[in-house]
Amino acid sequence: MTHDIAPSVKPQSVLLTVLGRYVLDRDVMVSTTGLIDVLASLGIGEHATRSTLNRMVKRGLLNRHRVGRQTYMVLTPRLTEILRDGHVRIWRTGAVEANWDGSWTMLTFSFPESWQRQRHDLRARLQWAGFGSLQGGLWIAPSTTNVREVLDGVEGADRIRVFRSRADAETDIPAMLLDAWDVAGIAALYRDFLGRWGDAERSRSHDALAVQLLLVTEWLDVIRQDPRLPVEHLPADWPAAAAQRAFHELHDQLDAVARAEAVDRLELRSLEPFAEH
């Protein structure tokens, strides 16, 4: 069975997966034609791939480098940071917070009514970092969160107050989680992932690279939307652990063949001869 690209998966998301797996921290650049070839195997056309690469260059995520008639893409420091964050979420953090220490990071802010853009930007950053809005301007996240990284460059940072706390014994933490996060929605993301990828036999394909790239792309999209809430306060049938097992099992089954295909098709080239540029 060959997987067609899911409607919810965008070309840039797949490109980020490719770059994160085969370019990040390897001192290499990747050819545009190689990227076009690989994304075509997921049903993404050449025009869509080129347009996405152009947008990424304009946004400062990629630099172009020409060698003869061939064009290569080089990671910028900004994109390197984004890809490293994804790597940590997939391979180090995991989807289940089983060793929660009972602490919370609490953040509150009060911006003038005219600061709509600043308020929107801050909320987007907080959600990206796993914070949930408990009430009004009060945001919380389980465990200790590096707020300094979250707030780096935020306008109005001097108006933001951060606290570390623990809940009283009388606090209904499961109810609090429901208030601050869409717990049912997060569970649905994991169940949808399991429904698509849980049957490893059904997920096999001759194009191991395409399947693995789609698998990793979809998995990262799921876990980026999960703040890793303390498992002891979640429903007993919380599906994150089962989804994570399915991800790792299929990923490992495909990995050897996928890496060999990547070497053949991506046209990676060392950056060292061009370092001075």
C-alpha positions, 0 to 999 in steps of 0.5 A, a space after each residue: 500500500 502506498 501512502 498518499 500525502 495527507 491533505 493536512 501535511 504541507 510541503 514546508 512541513 515535509 521539507 523541514 523533516 527532510 532537512 532535519 533528518 539529512 542536513 541538520 548538523 552534518 555540514 552539508 547542503 542539499 540540491 534543489 533537484 534532489 528535494 523536488 524528486 523526494 517530495 514528488 514521491 509524496 505527491 507534491 509537485 515541482 511547482 509547489 516544492 520550488 514555491 515553498 523553497 523560495 518562500 523559505 529563502 525569503 523568510 531567512 530559513 534557507 540560503 541558496 548556493 550555486 555549483 555549476 548549473 546545480 542549485 543547493 540549499 543551505 540551512 540558516 542559523 534560524 532554521 537550524 534552531 527550529 530543526 533542533 527543537 523538533 529533534 529534541 521533541 521527537 527523540 529526547 522529550 517524548 510524548 509522555 510526561 511520566 516523571 512530573 515533579 508536581 511543579 508548575 510554571 505560571 506566567 501573567 501579563 497585562 498589556 495595553 488594549 492597543 497592543 493587540 499585535 504584541 498580545 497575539 505574538 506572545 500568546 502564539 509563543 506561549 502556546 508553542 512552548 506548551 502553556 495553556 490559558 487558565 483564565 484571563 492573563 494567567 498562563 500555566 505549564 507543567 514542570 519548569 519551563 525555560 521562560 527566558 527562551 520563550 520570551 526572548 525578543 518579545 516586546 513588553 517582556 518587562 510587563 510579564 511576571 513568572 512564578 514557580 508554584 505547586 497546587 494545593 491538595 484540594 485543587 482539582 488538577 484534572 479539571 484544571 487541565 480541562 480548563 487550560 488545554 483542549 485535552 480531548 482534542 489532544 487525545 484525538 490527535 494521537 488516536 487519529 495518528 494510531 488509526 493511520 499508522 498503528 498497523 505497521 503491516 498496512 503501512 509498508 511501502 516500496 518507497 520507504 523514504 517517502 513513508 518514513 518522511 510522512 510518518 515523521 512529519 505527522 508525528 512531529 505535528 502531533 507532539 508539537 500540539 501536546 504540552 506533555 501534561 502529567 499522565 497521572 492526571 489524564 484519563 486512564 486510556 490516554 493514547 500518547 504512549 501507544 502512539 509513540 510506540 507505533 511511531 518508533 516501531 514503524 520508523 525503525 522498520 523503515 530506517 535502513 532502506 529509507 537512509 539508503 534511498 536518501 543517499 541516492 536521491 537527495 544529492 548532498 554535498 559537503 559545505 567545507 569547500 564553500 565555507 568561506 562564502 
